[in-house]
Amino acid sequence: MNVLPKTRSSRLTVLRSALDDAVDDGIITVNPLIGKKLKQQSVVIPSEATRIDPFSWEEREAIKTAAPQQFGLMLTFSFCTGLRPEEIRGLTWDRVDFVGRTVLIDRVVTDASLGKFEPPKTQHSYRTVDLVGPAFDAIVAYKQYSFLQGGVVFLNPKTGKPFSTTNKIRAQWITVLKKAGVRYRVPYQTRHTYASTMLLAGEDLAYIAKQMGHSDITVTLKYYARFIQNTGVKHGSKMEELYKKSMSK
């Protein structure tokens, strides 16, 4: 099957179950899949989320210009923090440190959680993320929309309530990309864009891994090694300098 290993395993589980029922019903005498294992695929088909296809500075500016202000601020924050969609949905105002310019990532909201908070996907996903210039400016500007409510930071502009599903974000994302004339990629590419930009700017690899919530730098290297240029000095500063330079063009 030309699908990811996880999908192949899920389909095989359904088939095993059906054949077990057939044995119980006396239709067949033995489940032919007993003891059978999937052959390892020689080539892993990358998903849209794992395929690295970052946005250029020009594309990011076009997206920012095309997006309505409230949604655009959320996108700017996503591009400049590398947070996963479920982390964006789970961020609350009491996790924002305006003095230290950081956000605490210690819970998420997924489609499966039905609007309730859940722990992050891994222990390393528990982290404090620095807010470089544009990310900090974006969340400060966003205060007008939800700060007084004191709950979730980013709301659905169409309802004034938290996003009920990630598809609600994706629907508005698709509209913005079409308006901006930017080739479509999934919203998760904002995270890949953040990581690749940090590396291209010369930020320290260990620092990037920590910001991303990776277990160690080998995970970061696995996906983003081709974007490494040189070694940074001040954490976050080089990405901010690159952002300012792109804005001055």
N, C-alpha and C positions, 0 to 999 in steps of 0.2 A: 504493500500500500504506500502511495506517495503522500504519507502524512507523518506527523511527529510520532515518536515512540510512545508517548503518553496516550495519544489517540488510538494507536494500534492496540495497546494493552487494554484500554477501556472497551473497545469493540470485542476483543477476545473474551473479556470477562462476561459480557452479555451472551456471547455464543456458548461459552462453557455452561452458563446458567440454564440456557434453553435446552441444551443437550442433557443436562442433569434431570430436568423436568421430563424429558422424553424417556429417560431410563426409568424414572419413578412411575410413569404412566404405562410402562411396558411396551412402548413403541420400538425401542431399541434395547439391546441387552447390556451395552457398555458405552460409556462416554469416550469417543475416540480421541478427545483432547486431553485425557488424563496423562500427565507426565510430559505433555508437549510444551515446548517453550518457543518463543519468538526468536527467529534468527536476528542477529545484530545487523542493523542497517549499516552499509558501508559509508553512506552519506546521510548526514542528518539534515533534514529540511528545516531551515530557519523559519521561525514564526515572524509575523510582522513586528512583534515587540522586541525580538532579539536581533533582527536584522538592523545593522547600524547604518542609518541614512539621515545624517544630521541636516538641519536647515542652515543655509548661509546667512550672513548678516543682512543681505539685501532681502532675502525671503522673510526674515524675522521682522524687519521694518515694514514690509508690505502687509504682513499679518497684523501687526500692531495697528497700522493705519486703517485696515479694513474692519477690524473688530470694534463693536460697540465698547464704550469706555469701561464699563464694569467687567465685561468678559475679557477685554484686552488687558486689564490689570492682572487678572488671574493668569493669563497666558504669559505675560512678562515675568511674573513670579515663578511660574513653572520652568520657563526657559533659563532662569538665573539661579535656581536652587537645585534642579535635578530631582525634585520629589516625584515619587510614583503617583499615579492618579488616585489610588486609595489613600495615600498620605495627604494629598491635597484635600480630599473630601473629609478626612478626619482631623484636620488642623483646627484647633479652637483658639480663641483670643487669649485664654489663660496660659497658652503654651508659647506665646510671643513675648520675647524680651526686647523691649524697645531701647533700653539702655545698653545692653550688651550686643544688640543687633543680631539676635539668633532666634531660631525656633526649635522647640523640643519635639522630636518625633517619637512618641511612645504609644501611639494607638492609630488605628486606621478604620475606615469605613469601606466595606466592600459590597458588591451586589448581593452576595450570599448573606451578609449580616443584617440586611433589611433595615439599614439606617442606624444600627447600633454599633458602638465602638468595639473593636477587637484588637488584640495585641498585634504588633507588626509581624511580618512573615518569618523573620529570623531574629535571633538575639542581636546580631550586628545591625539590624535595622533600627534598633533603639539608638538614637543619636541626637546630637545637637548640631544643627546646620547653620553655618554663618550666612548672614544676609549681606551679600555684596551690594554696592550702591544701587543699581536698578531694582533689585529684589526688595531692598528696604524701602525705597521710594514708592514702589508699587503697593506694598502692604500698608504703608502710611496713608496713601491716597485711597485705599480700599476701606478705610475706617468708616467713611461716610455711609457705607452700605449695610454694615452689620455689627460694628463695634459696640453700639449701645445695647444690642440684644445679648451680648456677652457669650454667645455660643460658638457655632461653627463660623469660621472666617469667611469662606467662599460660598456664596449662595447662587442659585440658579436665577439669572436676571429675569427670566420669563415668569417665575413664580414668587420670587422673594424668599424662597425656602431652600434648605439644603438639597443638593442634587440627589434625586431618588435612585438613580442608576448612573453608571459610567456612560451608558449610551446617550443620556441626556446631555452630557458634556460633548460627546462625539458628534451629535447632531448639529450643535452650534459651531463646533470646530470645522465640520465639513462646509457649512455655509460660509464661514469666514475665509477658508482657503480658496473656495470658488471665487468669492468676491475679490480676493487679493491676487488671483491668477497664479497661485502657487501650487505646484504639483502635490498631490495628496500623499501624506504619510499619516500613520496612526498617531494619536496624541502622545503616546509613549515616547515618540521620537524627540519630544522636548527634553526628556531626561538624557537621551543619547547626545543631544545637541549641547547640553550643559557640560557633560563629561568631556566631549571632544574639544569644546572651546577652552576648557580649563587646561587641557594638555597642550593644545596649540599655543596657548598663552605662556606655557612654561611653568605652570604651577607644580608643586611637589607631588609626586605620585602617591605617597602615603597619605598626604592630606586629602587628595581627591578621593581615595578609597574610603576614607573615614566619612567624608561628606556624603558619598553615595550610599553608605551603609553596606559596603562590601566586607567580607570576612578578612581579606588581606589584599595586598597589591597584585597577587597573581590573578585574582578575579578581574581586577581592573585591566590588567595587561591582556588578559584573554580576549576582551572585547575591543579595547581601545588602543592597543600598542601602536598602531600605525599613525596615531595622531601625536605621539610624543615628539617634541621639538628640542626642548632644553630644560634645565632645572630652574625653578622659581626660587624666590627668596621670601618675600612677604606673602603670607597666605591670603589668597583672594585678590591681591592687588593687581596682578597682571591681567586677570580677566576683566577687572574693572577698567584698567587702562585701555584694553582692546575695545571694550564697549564704548568708552568715551571717544576713542579715535574713529570708530565707525559712525558715530553720531555727528561728528564734525565734518564729515565728507559732504 
